[in-house]
Amino acid sequence: MSRPSLMAVLAHPDDESLGVGGTLATYAAAGIDVHLVTATRGQAGRYRGLRQGADGHPGADALGEIRAAELREAAGVLGVGEVTILDFADGRLDTADHRRVIGSLVGHIRRIRPAVVLTFDPDGAYGHPDHIAVSQFTTAAVLAAASPALPGAYGFEAAGQPHAVAKLYYLAWPASTWAAYETAIGALTSTVDGIERRATPWPDWAITTVIDTRAVWPTVARDCLSRVAGVGLRAPDAGRAGTPRSAVGRAVVLSRAQPGQRRARARAQPLRRPGSRLTEHSAESVPT
């Protein structure tokens, strides 16, 4: 019997550590095969806080290589077994040819055949266009990957036999998690068409699953602090009780398949290796 697998599809290097690192590390430690697909190299981002063009910034191409190397190193720390970088343009993922992106993701889903796929929520966490795009592309790919339709029927080519993912989860943080996260990281904003976007917390009733990842938070925090190119935890905060621990020590993920359902322990098992004791907890049982 093959081991169950989890596939995370994200936009940039460091999304895996700062967004779902606790989830990836928890399931990897439990013997689940964890795969990571990252849409870009993050070449349009900052370097140690420096914007593109500033003195000391290595430039887009060099930054992309640096962040890709950090991504692979981070994946090793978290226990991710495979990393795939799709090489779409950072900062312009929403303008990418949707047929190419979805077709590529369908191919990876059919090849890896994951039980669970995890990505950003439809709002992109804080309105980041790349995060929104990767959520849309991933959701479409999960549906298309299961279709037995003829190749090219959706306007793109995808290899492999159809595969139906058991569950699709979105990153969905309540107000308490966002407060802890932004205390450790700083306020996250995205300005689009002159309008500043900020995080919009999920209401507690809409969250279907909370994964207790406290056992791996030191690993994830150490990984975040080691990041040079992207956003990382503020080192002075690392020893302050409740700040990085709350920010990276757990991950909340949401299944939109039935957004109005009550949170039920029987449905709170994204993955479980036969014989394992990995469990999840309701939101009330996971302290801030």
ABEGO torsion letter per residue (X at the ends): XBBBBBBBBBABBGAAAAAAAAAAAAAAAAGBBBBBBBABAGAABBBGGBBBGBBGBAEAAAAAAAAAAAAAAAAAAAGBABBBBAGBBBGAAAABBAAAAAAAAAAAAAAAGBABBBBBBAAGGAGBAAAAAAAAAAAAAAAAAABABBBGAAGBBBBEBBBBBABBBBBBBBAAAAAAAAAAAEBBBBBBGGBBBBBBBBBAAABABBBBAAAAAAAAAAAAAABAABBBBBAAAAABBGBAAAAAABBBBBBAABAABBBBAAAABABBBBGBABBBBBAAABBX
